[in-house]
Amino acid sequence: MQKVSLLILFIVFLLNTSFYPLHNRKDLWQSWKTIQESGRLEKRPVIVDIYADWCVYCHKMDATTYKNDSVYQYLKEHYYRFKFNGESKDTLEWNDKKFAWNRNYKLHDFYIYLANGNLAFPSTAIITPDGQPFATAGFIEMNEMESLLKYFVTAYPAISFEEFNRSFKPSWK
């Protein structure tokens, strides 16, 4: 009886994973090392999804916004993509500067730098090809994400984000 139960569980698992090939989007995120190496070859914006393990809205954004087919495809095509734990104790290097865990804030200095002091989980930072960080704190719905992502690929730095948003028409579903 126990073997039959295990067999049924295994079959259910296989069916769930085989019919939903895009369900698990772990291939979306890249290592920081890969991004730094690739960035030397092709200039693209970098999206940094800043999260904390305990953050409910961080997990919700993973399950909704980042799993959306349009968001996923656009990110893969136009951005370098880094998922970063804002409470990490790992040292990270960027622009010849080392960032580490900050004892006073109990957060990572890279997160503090990218967020420009506006510390909330989740946060989404875009580092432009010229190295300028722009951060948005809080949960981002798919339509808001479309506007943000398209701005940094099509309109930055020619016009402000506010000006871009005034005439922006969302098209992702």
C-alpha positions as CSV (number, residue, x, y, z in Angstrom):
1,M,0.0,0.0,0.0
2,Q,2.8,2.4,0.9
3,K,4.5,1.7,-2.5
4,V,1.3,2.5,-4.3
5,S,1.0,5.8,-2.5
6,L,4.5,6.7,-3.3
7,L,4.0,5.8,-6.9
8,I,0.9,7.9,-7.1
9,L,2.7,10.9,-5.6
10,F,5.5,10.5,-8.0
11,I,3.1,10.4,-11.0
12,V,1.3,13.5,-9.8
13,F,4.7,15.3,-9.4
14,L,5.7,14.3,-12.9
15,L,2.4,15.4,-14.4
16,N,2.6,18.8,-12.6
17,T,6.1,19.5,-13.8
18,S,5.7,18.3,-17.3
19,F,2.6,20.3,-18.2
20,Y,4.0,23.5,-16.7
21,P,7.5,23.9,-18.2
22,L,7.6,27.6,-17.3
23,H,6.2,27.2,-13.8
24,N,9.7,27.1,-12.3
25,R,11.5,30.2,-13.4
26,K,14.8,29.7,-11.6
27,D,16.7,30.2,-14.9
28,L,15.6,33.9,-14.8
29,W,18.2,34.9,-12.3
30,Q,21.9,35.1,-13.0
31,S,24.9,35.1,-10.7
32,W,26.6,38.4,-10.0
33,K,29.8,37.1,-11.5
34,T,28.1,36.1,-14.7
35,I,26.5,39.6,-14.9
36,Q,29.9,41.3,-14.4
37,E,31.5,39.2,-17.1
38,S,28.6,39.6,-19.6
39,G,28.4,43.3,-18.9
40,R,31.9,43.8,-20.3
41,L,30.7,42.4,-23.6
42,E,27.2,43.9,-24.0
43,K,25.8,46.9,-22.2
44,R,22.4,46.3,-20.8
45,P,20.5,47.4,-17.7
46,V,20.6,45.2,-14.7
47,I,17.5,44.5,-12.7
48,V,18.2,43.6,-9.0
49,D,15.3,41.9,-7.2
50,I,16.1,42.7,-3.5
51,Y,14.3,40.3,-1.1
52,A,14.4,38.9,2.4
53,D,13.6,35.3,3.1
54,W,10.9,36.2,5.6
55,C,9.2,38.7,3.3
56,V,5.7,37.6,2.2
57,Y,5.4,40.2,-0.5
58,C,8.8,39.2,-1.9
59,H,7.5,35.6,-2.3
60,K,4.2,36.9,-3.8
61,M,6.1,39.0,-6.4
62,D,8.1,35.8,-7.3
63,A,4.8,33.9,-7.7
64,T,3.0,36.5,-9.7
65,T,5.0,39.3,-11.4
66,Y,8.2,37.4,-12.2
67,K,6.3,34.3,-13.4
68,N,4.3,36.3,-15.9
69,D,5.3,35.2,-19.4
70,S,5.7,38.8,-20.7
71,V,7.8,39.9,-17.8
72,Y,9.9,36.8,-17.9
73,Q,10.5,37.0,-21.7
74,Y,11.3,40.8,-21.6
75,L,13.7,40.4,-18.8
76,K,15.5,37.5,-20.5
77,E,15.8,39.5,-23.7
78,H,16.8,42.9,-22.5
79,Y,18.2,42.7,-18.9
80,Y,20.8,41.2,-16.8
81,R,19.0,39.7,-13.8
82,F,20.2,39.4,-10.2
83,K,18.2,38.2,-7.3
84,F,19.7,39.6,-4.1
85,N,19.0,38.9,-0.5
86,G,19.2,42.3,1.2
87,E,20.2,40.6,4.5
88,S,23.1,38.6,2.9
89,K,26.4,38.5,4.7
90,D,28.4,37.8,1.4
91,T,30.7,40.4,0.1
92,L,29.9,41.7,-3.3
93,E,32.1,43.9,-5.6
94,W,30.7,46.5,-8.0
95,N,32.4,49.4,-9.7
96,D,35.7,48.7,-7.9
97,K,34.0,48.9,-4.5
98,K,33.3,46.1,-2.1
99,F,30.0,45.9,-0.4
100,A,29.4,43.8,2.7
101,W,26.9,43.2,5.5
102,N,26.2,46.4,7.6
103,R,26.1,45.6,11.3
104,N,24.3,48.9,12.2
105,Y,21.4,48.3,9.8
106,K,21.6,44.5,9.8
107,L,21.3,44.8,6.0
108,H,23.7,44.6,3.1
109,D,25.5,47.8,2.0
110,F,24.8,47.0,-1.6
111,Y,21.1,47.1,-0.9
112,I,21.4,50.3,1.1
113,Y,23.4,51.8,-1.8
114,L,20.9,50.7,-4.5
115,A,17.8,51.7,-2.5
116,N,19.4,55.1,-1.7
117,G,18.3,54.7,1.9
118,N,14.6,53.8,1.0
119,L,14.7,50.5,2.7
120,A,11.7,48.2,2.3
121,F,11.2,44.7,1.1
122,P,10.8,43.9,-1.7
123,S,12.7,46.5,-3.6
124,T,13.5,46.5,-7.3
125,A,16.6,48.3,-8.5
126,I,17.6,49.0,-12.1
127,I,21.2,49.7,-12.7
128,T,21.5,51.5,-16.1
129,P,24.2,50.6,-18.6
130,D,26.1,53.8,-17.4
131,G,26.0,52.5,-13.8
132,Q,23.2,54.7,-12.3
133,P,21.0,52.9,-9.8
134,F,17.2,53.6,-9.6
135,A,15.2,51.8,-7.0
136,T,11.5,51.2,-6.3
137,A,10.4,50.0,-2.9
138,G,7.5,47.7,-2.5
139,F,5.5,45.1,-4.4
140,I,5.3,45.8,-8.2
141,E,2.3,44.5,-10.1
142,M,2.8,43.2,-13.7
143,N,1.5,46.4,-15.4
144,E,3.8,48.6,-13.3
145,M,6.7,46.3,-14.0
146,E,6.0,46.6,-17.8
147,S,6.3,50.4,-17.6
148,L,9.4,50.3,-15.5
149,L,11.2,47.7,-17.7
150,K,10.3,49.3,-21.0
151,Y,11.3,52.8,-19.7
152,F,15.0,51.8,-19.1
153,V,15.2,50.0,-22.4
154,T,13.4,52.4,-24.7
155,A,13.3,55.9,-23.2
156,Y,16.1,56.4,-20.6
157,P,17.8,58.9,-20.3
158,A,16.0,60.9,-23.0
159,I,12.9,61.6,-20.9
160,S,12.0,61.2,-17.3
161,F,10.1,58.2,-16.0
162,E,7.2,60.4,-15.1
163,E,7.0,61.8,-18.6
164,F,7.3,58.3,-20.1
165,N,4.5,57.0,-17.8
166,R,2.1,59.8,-18.9
167,S,1.9,58.4,-22.4
168,F,2.6,54.7,-21.7
169,K,0.0,52.2,-22.7
170,P,0.4,48.7,-21.1
171,S,0.1,45.8,-23.5
172,W,1.2,42.7,-21.4
173,K,-1.3,40.2,-20.2
